[in-house]
Amino acid sequence: MKIKKKLKGQSYLRQRRRRRLILKLILTGIGLLVLLIASFILARMDYFQVSKIEIVGNKAIDYRRINIIAQTALVDYYAWLIPKGNIIWYRSSDLENKIAKAIPRLSSVESQRISHDTIRITVDERRPFGVWCDKSTPENCFLIDARGLIFDKAPFFSGQLFFRFYGALDSQEPVGLRYLSETRFTTLSNFLSGVENLGLDIKSIEKDKDKDDYFTVVINDGTKLLISDRSSLEVALANLQTLLTNKDSIFKEVNVWTKVDYLNLRSTDQAFYKMKR
């Protein structure tokens, strides 16, 4: 009898613990459901929707263009339930990437919450270092930045406001492409700046279509500087400076650039030139 009572008591305790566990699970489920419904309601409340977008840092780009892209990105939903325009749930990285991808002219995009319904988008625009032009249609030019990225159609202008780059690309729509890799372009741009510091006027730069490392830099009255970025362009610049500053150099003569056809700076050992016939 005692054994039966003991077994019955243990069974009762097990059932009681099971009921308590089931009750806890039910209450937890209800709590999670309430929390989910509350989050869903809050996510859709107008009070927490982004209704104002401040744009800072734009100069050449119309703020309305950035604003439209941002608003379009925020009208979508996460999992078809939560609005991307909710100030709590919105992902700044997603918004920044969409704007940067849509407008290559922007070098950086940052967004931040300002209030319950306002975000601020801060942008930085790329600065033109030169223009890349299609040699077959010289008026078809595009802006290129100091890292070699072509980022926008260039407005028509006369004169020599920027370095003119030719070659390397075979595209009528080069926006988003690179003239060279960032490392190679930085090395080339340093050489070009050094040439200008020597008092020479750069007219154009053209990449050879057959040899990837060959470039022709046209200066002054049509004289060509033949260079290769496979060799050290720092050495090429030093060799050019030696030619120009040597006390017996012909380059000290008046109107010398009308007589010189090219200077070959592709060798690190020496530099030589050829006169026009």
C-alpha positions in Angstrom: 0.0 0.0 0.0 2.8 2.4 0.9 4.5 1.6 -2.4 1.3 2.3 -4.4 0.8 5.6 -2.6 4.4 6.6 -3.3 4.1 5.8 -7.0 0.8 7.6 -7.2 2.4 10.7 -5.5 5.4 10.7 -7.9 3.0 10.4 -10.9 1.0 13.4 -9.6 4.2 15.4 -9.2 5.3 14.6 -12.8 1.9 15.6 -14.1 2.1 18.8 -12.1 5.6 19.7 -13.4 4.4 18.9 -17.0 1.4 21.2 -16.6 3.6 23.9 -15.3 6.1 23.5 -18.2 3.2 23.6 -20.7 1.8 26.7 -19.0 5.2 28.4 -19.2 5.6 27.5 -22.9 2.1 28.8 -23.6 2.8 32.1 -21.7 6.1 32.5 -23.4 4.6 31.9 -26.8 1.8 34.4 -26.0 4.5 36.9 -24.8 6.5 36.5 -28.0 3.4 36.8 -30.1 2.4 40.0 -28.3 5.9 41.3 -28.7 5.9 40.4 -32.4 2.5 42.1 -32.9 3.6 45.2 -31.0 6.8 45.4 -33.0 4.8 45.0 -36.2 2.4 47.8 -35.2 5.2 50.1 -34.2 7.1 49.3 -37.4 4.1 50.5 -39.4 3.2 53.6 -37.3 3.6 56.8 -39.3 5.4 58.3 -36.3 8.4 56.0 -36.9 8.4 56.3 -40.7 11.2 58.3 -42.4 9.4 61.4 -43.9 12.3 63.9 -44.0 15.6 63.4 -45.7 18.4 65.9 -45.3 21.2 65.9 -47.9 24.5 67.5 -47.1 27.7 67.9 -49.2 26.3 67.8 -52.7 27.6 70.4 -55.1 27.4 69.4 -58.8 24.7 66.8 -58.1 21.1 68.0 -57.7 19.8 67.0 -54.2 16.6 65.9 -55.7 18.4 63.1 -57.6 19.8 61.7 -54.3 16.4 62.2 -52.6 14.5 60.2 -55.2 16.9 57.3 -55.0 16.7 57.4 -51.1 12.9 57.5 -51.1 12.7 54.7 -53.6 15.0 52.5 -51.5 12.9 53.1 -48.4 9.5 52.2 -49.8 10.3 48.5 -49.9 9.7 45.9 -47.1 11.7 43.4 -45.1 10.1 40.0 -45.5 7.0 41.7 -47.0 6.1 42.9 -43.5 8.4 45.6 -42.0 8.8 48.8 -44.0 12.4 49.7 -44.9 11.5 53.3 -44.2 11.0 52.6 -40.5 13.5 54.7 -38.6 14.2 51.8 -36.2 14.7 49.1 -38.8 16.2 51.0 -41.7 19.7 49.8 -42.6 22.1 52.6 -43.3 24.5 50.4 -45.3 21.8 49.2 -47.7 20.7 52.8 -48.4 24.3 54.1 -48.8 25.2 51.3 -51.2 22.2 51.9 -53.4 22.9 55.6 -53.7 26.6 55.1 -54.3 25.9 52.5 -57.0 23.3 54.7 -58.7 25.6 57.8 -58.7 29.2 56.9 -59.5 30.1 60.6 -59.1 29.9 60.1 -55.4 33.1 59.0 -53.6 31.4 58.4 -50.3 27.9 58.2 -48.8 27.0 58.2 -45.1 23.5 58.2 -43.5 22.4 58.6 -39.9 19.3 59.0 -37.9 18.5 62.5 -36.7 15.1 62.1 -35.2 12.1 59.7 -35.1 11.3 60.6 -38.7 14.4 62.2 -40.2 17.7 60.9 -41.6 20.7 62.8 -42.9 22.6 61.7 -45.9 26.1 63.2 -46.2 27.9 62.8 -49.5 31.3 63.6 -51.0 31.7 64.1 -54.7 34.6 63.0 -56.8 36.8 65.7 -58.1 37.9 65.7 -61.7 41.6 65.0 -62.3 41.2 64.7 -66.1 38.9 63.6 -68.9 38.9 60.4 -70.9 37.9 61.0 -74.5 37.0 58.7 -77.4 39.5 59.5 -80.0 37.1 58.8 -82.9 34.7 61.3 -81.4 36.8 63.9 -79.4 33.8 65.7 -78.1 32.6 62.5 -76.4 34.5 63.0 -73.1 34.1 61.7 -69.5 35.4 62.9 -66.2 38.1 60.8 -64.5 39.2 61.1 -60.8 42.6 60.9 -59.2 42.2 57.2 -58.8 41.5 56.5 -62.5 37.8 55.9 -62.2 35.6 57.4 -64.9 32.5 58.7 -63.1 30.5 61.1 -65.2 29.9 62.6 -68.6 32.1 65.7 -69.0 30.4 69.0 -70.0 31.5 70.6 -73.2 34.3 73.1 -72.7 37.0 74.6 -74.8 40.7 74.9 -73.8 42.8 72.7 -71.7 41.2 72.6 -68.3 42.2 69.0 -67.5 44.6 66.3 -68.6 43.1 64.5 -71.6 43.4 60.7 -71.6 43.0 58.5 -74.7 43.1 54.7 -75.3 42.8 51.9 -72.7 39.0 51.6 -73.1 36.8 50.5 -75.9 33.4 51.6 -74.7 30.9 54.4 -75.6 29.6 54.2 -72.0 32.7 54.0 -69.8 31.1 55.4 -66.6 32.1 53.2 -63.7 35.1 51.8 -65.5 38.8 52.4 -64.7 41.4 53.8 -67.1 44.0 51.8 -65.2 44.1 50.1 -61.9 44.2 52.5 -59.0 47.9 51.8 -58.2 49.0 52.2 -61.8 47.0 55.4 -62.3 48.4 56.9 -59.1 51.9 56.3 -60.4 51.1 57.8 -63.8 49.4 60.8 -62.3 52.5 61.5 -60.0 54.7 61.4 -63.1 52.4 63.9 -65.0 52.4 66.3 -62.0 56.2 66.1 -62.0 56.3 66.9 -65.7 54.2 70.0 -65.1 56.4 71.0 -62.2 59.3 71.1 -64.7 57.4 73.8 -66.6 56.1 71.6 -69.4 52.5 71.9 -70.7 50.8 68.5 -71.1 48.3 68.3 -74.0 47.3 64.6 -73.8 48.1 61.1 -72.6 47.4 58.1 -74.7 47.8 54.4 -73.8 49.2 52.2 -76.5 46.6 49.8 -77.9 49.1 47.0 -78.4 51.5 47.3 -75.5 49.8 47.5 -72.2 52.6 49.4 -70.4 53.4 52.0 -73.2 52.1 55.6 -73.0 52.6 58.6 -75.1 52.4 62.0 -73.4 52.1 65.0 -75.8 53.6 68.2 -74.5 54.1 71.8 -75.6 54.2 72.1 -79.5 53.5 68.4 -80.1 56.6 66.9 -78.7 56.0 63.3 -77.4 57.3 61.8 -74.2 57.5 58.0 -74.6 57.1 56.3 -71.3 56.5 52.8 -69.8 55.0 52.2 -66.4 56.7 48.8 -66.4 59.9 50.8 -65.8 60.2 53.3 -62.9 58.4 56.5 -63.8 60.3 58.2 -61.0 63.6 57.4 -62.8 62.0 58.5 -66.1 61.1 61.8 -64.5 64.6 62.2 -63.1 66.1 61.5 -66.6 63.8 64.1 -68.1 64.9 66.6 -65.5 68.5 65.9 -66.3 67.9 66.5 -70.0 66.2 69.8 -69.4 68.6 71.2 -66.8 72.0 70.2 -68.3 73.8 73.4 -69.0 74.7 72.2 -72.5 71.2 70.9 -73.2 69.5 71.9 -76.5 66.3 72.2 -74.5 67.5 75.6 -73.3 67.2 76.9 -76.8 64.3 79.2 -77.8 61.4 77.4 -79.6 63.1 74.0 -79.1 59.8 72.2 -78.7 58.9 73.0 -82.3 62.0 71.0 -83.4 61.9 67.9 -81.1 59.8 65.0 -82.3 60.0 62.8 -79.2 61.9 62.0 -76.0 62.2 58.3 -75.2 62.1 57.8 -71.4 61.2 54.1 -71.4 64.7 52.9 -70.4 65.9 53.4 -66.9 69.5 53.5 -68.1 69.2 56.6 -70.4 66.9 59.0 -72.1 67.3 60.1 -75.7 65.4 62.3 -78.2 64.8 62.6 -81.9 64.6 65.9 -83.8 61.9 66.5 -86.4 62.9 66.3 -90.0 
